[in-house]
Amino acid sequence: MLRLYRLLMRFTGILTISSPGMAAIPFILSVQQASAAAAQWRSQDYAAAIAHTERLVLIAEKDTRILGFVVAYIAIPEWELENIAVAPDARRCGVGRALMTALLERARQDGGREIRQEIRESNIAAQKLGLSVGFVQEGRRPRYYRDPVEDALLFKHLLNLR
Ligand SMILES: CC(C)(COP(=O)(O)OP(=O)(O)OC[C@H]1O[C@@H](n2cnc3c(N)ncnc32)[C@H](O)[C@@H]1OP(=O)(O)O)[C@@H](O)C(=O)NCCC(=O)NCCS
């Protein structure tokens, strides 16, 4: 059943990527809460991220449903991808890649030189997503995460290299 839903999700409707307004926050939180591996931010963190230009928030929508989001911190010329999640029933349909591609494009347009991301060693989906859009692994922070303790793998995308 989920496989059929994913097929429909992949091949029907138009996926749009845009900057959200405050009204999107409950839907962003609902995607986040269904994604244990995502950073668990509070409603006010998203409100601040949407309101201030030091962060970029993008959402992916199809048929008016918010399927995923990405948040990046902008410290020109370096950006940091802080959070990304896609609703569990919409995964493996290209939503994460569409969010990443839009983020990379926006960072290039805004003069970014590189984007960094830290990912738990066990989070293979996030690592493969990053690798699929051109991130490379450049290091490791031992025992960086808590609950459970785990190494962080450090990834980087050089934006001028297409
Ligand atoms: C990581 C995440 C955002 C990926 O989103 P997604 O919409 O499923 O990703 P896509 O469908 O765009 O996948 C793009 C590519 O990434 C890779 N990928 C994504 N999920 C994968 C998985 N579970 N296993 C292996 N590769 C995976 C594949 O190369 C895939 O391309 P393909 O489907 O053509 O093989 C999603 O799994 C998620 O929300 N995870 C929980 C939150 C999270 O881990 N956030 C990151 C915190 S650092």
The ligand as a MOL file (V3000), in Angstrom:
LIG
                    3D

  0  0  0     0  0            999 V3000
M  V30 BEGIN CTAB
M  V30 COUNTS 48 50 0 0 0
M  V30 BEGIN ATOM
M  V30 1 C 17.1590 12.0250 4.7540 0
M  V30 2 C 15.7980 12.3350 4.1480 0
M  V30 3 C 15.5450 13.8540 4.2770 0
M  V30 4 C 15.8160 11.9440 2.6600 0
M  V30 5 O 14.6360 12.4520 2.0410 0
M  V30 6 P 13.9450 11.6940 0.8030 0
M  V30 7 O 12.8820 12.5850 0.2770 0
M  V30 8 O 13.5570 10.3280 1.1930 0
M  V30 9 O 15.1620 11.6160 -0.2330 0
M  V30 10 P 15.0440 11.4120 -1.8240 0
M  V30 11 O 13.8660 10.5690 -2.1580 0
M  V30 12 O 15.1090 12.7470 -2.4790 0
M  V30 13 O 16.3700 10.5850 -2.1070 0
M  V30 14 C 17.4420 11.1120 -2.8790 0
M  V30 15 C 18.5830 10.1100 -2.8410 0
M  V30 16 O 19.1010 10.0000 -1.5070 0
M  V30 17 C 19.4660 8.6450 -1.2550 0
M  V30 18 N 18.5940 8.0860 -0.1890 0
M  V30 19 C 17.5180 8.7000 0.3730 0
M  V30 20 N 17.0010 7.9000 1.3270 0
M  V30 21 C 17.7540 6.7780 1.3640 0
M  V30 22 C 17.7310 5.5900 2.1530 0
M  V30 23 N 16.7820 5.3930 3.0860 0
M  V30 24 N 18.6740 4.6520 1.9280 0
M  V30 25 C 19.6280 4.8430 0.9880 0
M  V30 26 N 19.7010 5.9460 0.1940 0
M  V30 27 C 18.7880 6.9040 0.3990 0
M  V30 28 C 19.2750 7.9020 -2.5630 0
M  V30 29 O 20.4710 8.0330 -3.3040 0
M  V30 30 C 18.1640 8.7070 -3.2040 0
M  V30 31 O 18.1000 8.5710 -4.6020 0
M  V30 32 P 17.2190 7.3530 -5.2500 0
M  V30 33 O 15.8930 7.3120 -4.5310 0
M  V30 34 O 17.1030 7.7650 -6.6840 0
M  V30 35 O 18.0270 6.1270 -5.0070 0
M  V30 36 C 14.6740 11.5100 4.8350 0
M  V30 37 O 15.0540 10.1590 4.8840 0
M  V30 38 C 14.3510 11.9720 6.2490 0
M  V30 39 O 13.5160 12.8620 6.4450 0
M  V30 40 N 15.0140 11.3530 7.2410 0
M  V30 41 C 14.7280 11.7090 8.6700 0
M  V30 42 C 15.3130 13.0640 9.0200 0
M  V30 43 C 16.8160 13.1030 8.8490 0
M  V30 44 O 17.5080 12.0880 8.9540 0
M  V30 45 N 17.3380 14.3170 8.6070 0
M  V30 46 C 18.7590 14.5330 8.4650 0
M  V30 47 C 19.3560 14.9030 9.7590 0
M  V30 48 S 21.0990 15.2370 9.5290 0
M  V30 END ATOM
M  V30 BEGIN BOND
M  V30 1 1 1 2
M  V30 2 1 2 3
M  V30 3 1 2 4
M  V30 4 1 2 36
M  V30 5 1 4 5
M  V30 6 1 5 6
M  V30 7 2 6 7
M  V30 8 1 6 8
M  V30 9 1 6 9
M  V30 10 1 9 10
M  V30 11 2 10 11
M  V30 12 1 10 12
M  V30 13 1 10 13
M  V30 14 1 13 14
M  V30 15 1 14 15
M  V30 16 1 15 16
M  V30 17 1 15 30
M  V30 18 1 16 17
M  V30 19 1 17 18
M  V30 20 1 17 28
M  V30 21 1 18 19
M  V30 22 1 18 27
M  V30 23 2 19 20
M  V30 24 1 20 21
M  V30 25 1 21 22
M  V30 26 2 21 27
M  V30 27 1 22 23
M  V30 28 2 22 24
M  V30 29 1 24 25
M  V30 30 2 25 26
M  V30 31 1 26 27
M  V30 32 1 28 29
M  V30 33 1 28 30
M  V30 34 1 30 31
M  V30 35 1 31 32
M  V30 36 2 32 33
M  V30 37 1 32 34
M  V30 38 1 32 35
M  V30 39 1 36 37
M  V30 40 1 36 38
M  V30 41 2 38 39
M  V30 42 1 38 40
M  V30 43 1 40 41
M  V30 44 1 41 42
M  V30 45 1 42 43
M  V30 46 2 43 44
M  V30 47 1 43 45
M  V30 48 1 45 46
M  V30 49 1 46 47
M  V30 50 1 47 48
M  V30 END BOND
M  V30 END CTAB
M  END
